[in-house]
């Protein structure tokens, strides 16, 4: 179960939050949004993160680190069917 005082996200499925939010928070960052869209050949998982201050100053290296950790977690959770592209941005 996720922390009771966490932000309630609109339109982000709980199953996706369970995978993404702990990873983002473990890096000292905040989850802004997450979406799964269908492309012509594969799905796109876009995760938007920010600093706790909300200043948009997330470094590329931090986005890459979150992405490296999220990919295997999403694969294990089997939330995305078929091939997908994972995009972590701020």
CNS distance restraints for C-alpha pairs under 8 A (distance, minus, plus):
assign (resid   1 and name CA) (resid  18 and name CA) 7.91 0.50 0.50
assign (resid   2 and name CA) (resid   6 and name CA) 7.47 0.50 0.50
assign (resid   2 and name CA) (resid  18 and name CA) 6.98 0.50 0.50
assign (resid   9 and name CA) (resid  33 and name CA) 7.53 0.50 0.50
assign (resid  12 and name CA) (resid  16 and name CA) 6.82 0.50 0.50
assign (resid  12 and name CA) (resid  17 and name CA) 6.74 0.50 0.50
assign (resid  12 and name CA) (resid  33 and name CA) 7.54 0.50 0.50
assign (resid  12 and name CA) (resid  34 and name CA) 6.30 0.50 0.50
assign (resid  12 and name CA) (resid  35 and name CA) 6.75 0.50 0.50
assign (resid  13 and name CA) (resid  17 and name CA) 6.39 0.50 0.50
assign (resid  14 and name CA) (resid  18 and name CA) 6.19 0.50 0.50
assign (resid  15 and name CA) (resid  19 and name CA) 6.92 0.50 0.50
assign (resid  15 and name CA) (resid  79 and name CA) 7.65 0.50 0.50
assign (resid  16 and name CA) (resid  20 and name CA) 6.19 0.50 0.50
assign (resid  16 and name CA) (resid  79 and name CA) 7.21 0.50 0.50
assign (resid  17 and name CA) (resid  21 and name CA) 5.36 0.50 0.50
assign (resid  18 and name CA) (resid  22 and name CA) 6.96 0.50 0.50
assign (resid  19 and name CA) (resid  23 and name CA) 7.13 0.50 0.50
assign (resid  19 and name CA) (resid  70 and name CA) 7.51 0.50 0.50
assign (resid  19 and name CA) (resid  73 and name CA) 6.39 0.50 0.50
assign (resid  19 and name CA) (resid  74 and name CA) 6.71 0.50 0.50
assign (resid  19 and name CA) (resid  77 and name CA) 7.60 0.50 0.50
assign (resid  20 and name CA) (resid  24 and name CA) 6.32 0.50 0.50
assign (resid  20 and name CA) (resid  70 and name CA) 6.59 0.50 0.50
assign (resid  21 and name CA) (resid  25 and name CA) 6.10 0.50 0.50
assign (resid  21 and name CA) (resid  30 and name CA) 7.93 0.50 0.50
assign (resid  21 and name CA) (resid  31 and name CA) 6.33 0.50 0.50
assign (resid  22 and name CA) (resid  26 and name CA) 6.00 0.50 0.50
assign (resid  23 and name CA) (resid  27 and name CA) 6.70 0.50 0.50
assign (resid  23 and name CA) (resid  66 and name CA) 6.76 0.50 0.50
assign (resid  23 and name CA) (resid  69 and name CA) 7.06 0.50 0.50
assign (resid  23 and name CA) (resid  70 and name CA) 6.76 0.50 0.50
assign (resid  24 and name CA) (resid  28 and name CA) 6.88 0.50 0.50
assign (resid  24 and name CA) (resid  29 and name CA) 5.50 0.50 0.50
assign (resid  24 and name CA) (resid  30 and name CA) 6.22 0.50 0.50
assign (resid  24 and name CA) (resid  31 and name CA) 6.34 0.50 0.50
assign (resid  24 and name CA) (resid  49 and name CA) 7.44 0.50 0.50
assign (resid  24 and name CA) (resid  66 and name CA) 6.37 0.50 0.50
assign (resid  25 and name CA) (resid  29 and name CA) 5.13 0.50 0.50
assign (resid  25 and name CA) (resid  30 and name CA) 6.02 0.50 0.50
assign (resid  25 and name CA) (resid  31 and name CA) 7.64 0.50 0.50
assign (resid  27 and name CA) (resid  62 and name CA) 7.77 0.50 0.50
assign (resid  27 and name CA) (resid  66 and name CA) 7.27 0.50 0.50
assign (resid  28 and name CA) (resid  51 and name CA) 7.41 0.50 0.50
assign (resid  28 and name CA) (resid  52 and name CA) 7.47 0.50 0.50
assign (resid  29 and name CA) (resid  49 and name CA) 6.65 0.50 0.50
assign (resid  29 and name CA) (resid  50 and name CA) 5.83 0.50 0.50
assign (resid  29 and name CA) (resid  51 and name CA) 4.92 0.50 0.50
assign (resid  29 and name CA) (resid  52 and name CA) 5.86 0.50 0.50
assign (resid  30 and name CA) (resid  49 and name CA) 5.57 0.50 0.50
assign (resid  30 and name CA) (resid  50 and name CA) 5.23 0.50 0.50
assign (resid  30 and name CA) (resid  51 and name CA) 5.82 0.50 0.50
assign (resid  30 and name CA) (resid  52 and name CA) 5.74 0.50 0.50
assign (resid  31 and name CA) (resid  47 and name CA) 7.60 0.50 0.50
assign (resid  31 and name CA) (resid  48 and name CA) 6.30 0.50 0.50
assign (resid  31 and name CA) (resid  49 and name CA) 4.68 0.50 0.50
assign (resid  31 and name CA) (resid  50 and name CA) 6.56 0.50 0.50
assign (resid  32 and name CA) (resid  47 and name CA) 7.75 0.50 0.50
assign (resid  32 and name CA) (resid  48 and name CA) 5.30 0.50 0.50
assign (resid  32 and name CA) (resid  49 and name CA) 5.16 0.50 0.50
assign (resid  32 and name CA) (resid  50 and name CA) 6.57 0.50 0.50
assign (resid  33 and name CA) (resid  47 and name CA) 5.93 0.50 0.50
assign (resid  33 and name CA) (resid  48 and name CA) 5.04 0.50 0.50
assign (resid  33 and name CA) (resid  49 and name CA) 7.10 0.50 0.50
assign (resid  34 and name CA) (resid  45 and name CA) 7.24 0.50 0.50
assign (resid  34 and name CA) (resid  46 and name CA) 5.58 0.50 0.50
assign (resid  34 and name CA) (resid  47 and name CA) 4.41 0.50 0.50
assign (resid  34 and name CA) (resid  48 and name CA) 6.14 0.50 0.50
assign (resid  35 and name CA) (resid  44 and name CA) 7.97 0.50 0.50
assign (resid  35 and name CA) (resid  45 and name CA) 5.80 0.50 0.50
assign (resid  35 and name CA) (resid  46 and name CA) 5.40 0.50 0.50
assign (resid  35 and name CA) (resid  47 and name CA) 6.71 0.50 0.50
assign (resid  36 and name CA) (resid  43 and name CA) 6.80 0.50 0.50
assign (resid  36 and name CA) (resid  44 and name CA) 5.62 0.50 0.50
assign (resid  36 and name CA) (resid  45 and name CA) 4.55 0.50 0.50
assign (resid  36 and name CA) (resid  46 and name CA) 6.49 0.50 0.50
assign (resid  37 and name CA) (resid  43 and name CA) 5.59 0.50 0.50
assign (resid  37 and name CA) (resid  44 and name CA) 5.13 0.50 0.50
assign (resid  37 and name CA) (resid  45 and name CA) 6.56 0.50 0.50
assign (resid  38 and name CA) (resid  42 and name CA) 6.40 0.50 0.50
assign (resid  38 and name CA) (resid  43 and name CA) 4.38 0.50 0.50
assign (resid  38 and name CA) (resid  44 and name CA) 6.18 0.50 0.50
assign (resid  39 and name CA) (resid  43 and name CA) 5.25 0.50 0.50
assign (resid  39 and name CA) (resid  44 and name CA) 6.70 0.50 0.50
assign (resid  42 and name CA) (resid  82 and name CA) 7.07 0.50 0.50
assign (resid  42 and name CA) (resid  83 and name CA) 5.25 0.50 0.50
assign (resid  42 and name CA) (resid  84 and name CA) 5.02 0.50 0.50
assign (resid  42 and name CA) (resid  85 and name CA) 7.08 0.50 0.50
assign (resid  43 and name CA) (resid  80 and name CA) 7.67 0.50 0.50
assign (resid  43 and name CA) (resid  82 and name CA) 7.66 0.50 0.50
assign (resid  43 and name CA) (resid  83 and name CA) 6.49 0.50 0.50
assign (resid  43 and name CA) (resid  84 and name CA) 4.40 0.50 0.50
assign (resid  43 and name CA) (resid  85 and name CA) 6.26 0.50 0.50
assign (resid  44 and name CA) (resid  84 and name CA) 5.44 0.50 0.50
assign (resid  44 and name CA) (resid  85 and name CA) 4.83 0.50 0.50
assign (resid  44 and name CA) (resid  86 and name CA) 6.09 0.50 0.50
assign (resid  44 and name CA) (resid  87 and name CA) 7.36 0.50 0.50
assign (resid  45 and name CA) (resid  84 and name CA) 6.90 0.50 0.50
assign (resid  45 and name CA) (resid  85 and name CA) 6.08 0.50 0.50
assign (resid  45 and name CA) (resid  86 and name CA) 4.84 0.50 0.50
assign (resid  45 and name CA) (resid  87 and name CA) 6.08 0.50 0.50
assign (resid  46 and name CA) (resid  86 and name CA) 6.09 0.50 0.50
assign (resid  46 and name CA) (resid  87 and name CA) 4.73 0.50 0.50
assign (resid  46 and name CA) (resid  88 and name CA) 5.93 0.50 0.50
assign (resid  46 and name CA) (resid  89 and name CA) 7.62 0.50 0.50
assign (resid  47 and name CA) (resid  86 and name CA) 7.83 0.50 0.50
assign (resid  47 and name CA) (resid  87 and name CA) 6.16 0.50 0.50
assign (resid  47 and name CA) (resid  88 and name CA) 4.74 0.50 0.50
assign (resid  47 and name CA) (resid  89 and name CA) 6.32 0.50 0.50
assign (resid  48 and name CA) (resid  88 and name CA) 5.92 0.50 0.50
assign (resid  48 and name CA) (resid  89 and name CA) 5.00 0.50 0.50
assign (resid  48 and name CA) (resid  90 and name CA) 5.17 0.50 0.50
assign (resid  49 and name CA) (resid  58 and name CA) 7.64 0.50 0.50
assign (resid  49 and name CA) (resid  63 and name CA) 7.91 0.50 0.50
assign (resid  49 and name CA) (resid  88 and name CA) 7.30 0.50 0.50
assign (resid  49 and name CA) (resid  89 and name CA) 6.19 0.50 0.50
assign (resid  49 and name CA) (resid  90 and name CA) 4.87 0.50 0.50
assign (resid  50 and name CA) (resid  54 and name CA) 5.76 0.50 0.50
assign (resid  50 and name CA) (resid  55 and name CA) 7.12 0.50 0.50
assign (resid  50 and name CA) (resid  56 and name CA) 5.41 0.50 0.50
assign (resid  50 and name CA) (resid  57 and name CA) 7.04 0.50 0.50
assign (resid  50 and name CA) (resid  58 and name CA) 5.97 0.50 0.50
assign (resid  50 and name CA) (resid  90 and name CA) 5.57 0.50 0.50
assign (resid  51 and name CA) (resid  55 and name CA) 6.37 0.50 0.50
assign (resid  51 and name CA) (resid  56 and name CA) 6.36 0.50 0.50
assign (resid  51 and name CA) (resid  57 and name CA) 6.54 0.50 0.50
assign (resid  51 and name CA) (resid  58 and name CA) 6.19 0.50 0.50
assign (resid  56 and name CA) (resid  90 and name CA) 6.14 0.50 0.50
assign (resid  57 and name CA) (resid  90 and name CA) 7.74 0.50 0.50
assign (resid  58 and name CA) (resid  62 and name CA) 6.47 0.50 0.50
assign (resid  58 and name CA) (resid  63 and name CA) 7.09 0.50 0.50
assign (resid  58 and name CA) (resid  90 and name CA) 6.17 0.50 0.50
assign (resid  59 and name CA) (resid  63 and name CA) 6.55 0.50 0.50
assign (resid  60 and name CA) (resid  64 and name CA) 6.19 0.50 0.50
assign (resid  61 and name CA) (resid  65 and name CA) 6.14 0.50 0.50
assign (resid  62 and name CA) (resid  66 and name CA) 6.23 0.50 0.50
assign (resid  63 and name CA) (resid  67 and name CA) 6.12 0.50 0.50
assign (resid  63 and name CA) (resid  88 and name CA) 5.62 0.50 0.50
assign (resid  63 and name CA) (resid  89 and name CA) 6.06 0.50 0.50
assign (resid  63 and name CA) (resid  90 and name CA) 7.59 0.50 0.50
assign (resid  64 and name CA) (resid  68 and name CA) 6.11 0.50 0.50
assign (resid  64 and name CA) (resid  88 and name CA) 7.23 0.50 0.50
assign (resid  65 and name CA) (resid  69 and name CA) 6.41 0.50 0.50
assign (resid  66 and name CA) (resid  70 and name CA) 5.98 0.50 0.50
assign (resid  66 and name CA) (resid  88 and name CA) 7.28 0.50 0.50
assign (resid  67 and name CA) (resid  71 and name CA) 6.04 0.50 0.50
assign (resid  67 and name CA) (resid  86 and name CA) 7.14 0.50 0.50
assign (resid  67 and name CA) (resid  87 and name CA) 7.26 0.50 0.50
assign (resid  67 and name CA) (resid  88 and name CA) 5.90 0.50 0.50
assign (resid  68 and name CA) (resid  72 and name CA) 7.47 0.50 0.50
assign (resid  69 and name CA) (resid  73 and name CA) 6.79 0.50 0.50
assign (resid  70 and name CA) (resid  74 and name CA) 6.06 0.50 0.50
assign (resid  71 and name CA) (resid  75 and name CA) 6.24 0.50 0.50
assign (resid  71 and name CA) (resid  86 and name CA) 7.10 0.50 0.50
assign (resid  72 and name CA) (resid  76 and name CA) 6.13 0.50 0.50
assign (resid  73 and name CA) (resid  77 and name CA) 6.15 0.50 0.50
assign (resid  74 and name CA) (resid  78 and name CA) 6.14 0.50 0.50
assign (resid  74 and name CA) (resid  79 and name CA) 6.37 0.50 0.50
assign (resid  74 and name CA) (resid  80 and name CA) 7.30 0.50 0.50
assign (resid  75 and name CA) (resid  79 and name CA) 7.35 0.50 0.50
assign (resid  75 and name CA) (resid  80 and name CA) 7.60 0.50 0.50
assign (resid  80 and name CA) (resid  84 and name CA) 7.25 0.50 0.50
